[in-house]
Amino acid sequence: MILTRLFATLGLAWGAALLSRPRQVLDALAPEFPADRAWLARVLGARQVAQYAVVLVAPTPAVVRVASAVELAHAASMVPVLRLPRYRRAASISGAVAAASAVVLAVVRSVRD
């Protein structure tokens, strides 16, 4: 559970950054992302804050499994966006972070800590 909670804390921090400072995160990672679409990063951040708060509070195998599935779904949803030049970098970063998170969640779920 220690590893699960540690990873949930990292996910919560990343989500909080996207929620509270979407434009600054986008400027640093994907400056070509349209400024009028920064609200999308804020929505993603809100989802991550909620998701990882639940994992932090209740790191049961079922909760972690659902969180992993949500991350996989998000990663898959980024694939079609990769064709759009103004969104490509943000989509690739977001999809990669989500895919990596899904894998880490699956691993920490299987580790008894």
Residue pairs with C-beta under 8 A, 6 or more apart in sequence:
1 59
1 113
2 113
3 108
3 111
3 113
4 55
4 59
4 64
4 105
4 108
4 109
4 113
5 55
5 56
5 59
7 55
7 101
7 104
7 105
7 108
8 52
8 53
8 55
8 56
8 59
9 52
9 56
11 48
11 51
11 52
11 55
11 101
12 48
12 49
12 52
12 53
12 56
14 45
14 48
14 97
15 44
15 45
15 46
15 47
15 48
15 49
15 50
15 51
15 52
16 45
16 49
17 25
17 45
18 25
18 41
18 42
18 44
18 45
18 48
19 42
19 45
19 46
19 48
19 49
20 45
22 38
22 39
22 41
22 42
22 45
23 35
23 38
23 41
25 41
26 33
26 38
26 41
26 90
29 89
29 90
29 93
30 89
30 90
30 93
32 85
32 86
32 89
33 41
33 86
33 87
33 89
33 90
34 86
41 90
44 74
44 94
47 70
51 67
51 70
52 67
54 63
54 67
55 63
55 64
55 67
55 105
61 109
64 105
64 108
64 109
65 105
65 109
67 105
68 101
68 102
68 105
68 106
68 109
69 102
71 98
71 99
71 101
71 102
71 105
72 98
72 99
72 102
74 94
74 95
74 98
75 95
75 96
75 98
75 99
75 102
77 95
78 91
78 92
78 94
78 95
78 98
79 95
81 87
81 88
81 91
82 88
82 91
82 92
82 95
84 91
